[in-house]
């Protein structure tokens, strides 16, 4: 999916399609940051202290394939956990944007 189509779809999912394009970009970026943090926290909550330390070391090293392998091995349902967190944040985001308009 081309970038413009993806941005339009995300804006529609967030319920912000009627806003000016610059405001849409700003809100999409904010949502992305929030959703990523929520997904990461929810996945990390499933880890032991030792696993968190190892995960942080891998993440700080910037080796995405090592991070993926670690998650696949230690938190097999990490993708479902992350998707659920993003869905929850999407619901919250829609409620906030709806109440502020």
N, C-alpha and C positions, 0 to 999 in steps of 0.2 A: 504494500500500500504506500503510495507516495506520501511525502511529509505533509503536504497541504491537506490531503484527504484524511490522514491520521489526526491532524490538529482539529479538523472539522468534526470528526467522530468523537474525539475526546471532549471538545467543547459541547457537543450535543449530550454526551453522557453526563457531563457536569451540570448541564442545564444553563449554560452561559452563552449559547449561540447568538442571542440577541445583542450582546455587548459588543462594543467596538473591538476590532482585531487586536489592538495593542493590549487592551484590558484582558481579553481572552488569553493571550500569551502569558501575561503576568500571572493570572489565576491558575493556568495550567502548570506553570513552573512551580508556583507555591504548592499546588496540590501534589505534584510529583515529589517534591521534597518531603512533604508530610507523609505521603503514602509509603515512600521508601523507608523513612524512619520507623513508621509503625510496623511495616513488614519485618524489618531487621530486628526490632525489639521483640516482636512476637516469636520469631525464630530463635533468637538468643535466649528467650525465657525457657525454651525447651532444652537448653544446654546445661551441663554441669559447669562448675567454676573452671575446671581444667579445660573443658572444651571451649569455653568462652575465650580463655587466654590464647589457646591455639588458633581459634578463629580470628581473633584480633590480629595476631601476628601474621597470618596469611593475608588478611585483608590489607594490612598496612604495607605488606610487601608488594601488593598490587598484582598478585598472581591469580587472575580470575579462574583459571582452570583448576588450580589447587583449592581455591575456595569452594568451587562447585563440587569437586571430588570429596572434600571434607564434609560438605552438607549432605551429599548423596549417601555417604557412609554413616554419618552420625545422626542425621535428622532426615530420614527417608521421606517424610511427608512435608518437607520444608516448602515446597512449591504450593501445596494446598494451604498451609499456614499463611504464607505470604499473600496468596490470592484472597483469602478470607479477610486479612487485615486491610488490604486495598479496598475491598468491597465495603467494609465497615467505614473506612475513611471517606469513600465516595458518598455513602449515605449521610454521614456527618456534614460533609462539604455542601451537599445539596440543601440540607436543613439550614445551614448557616447562610448560604447565599440567598435562599428563599426568604429568610427572615430579615435580611439586610436590604432587600429591594422594596 
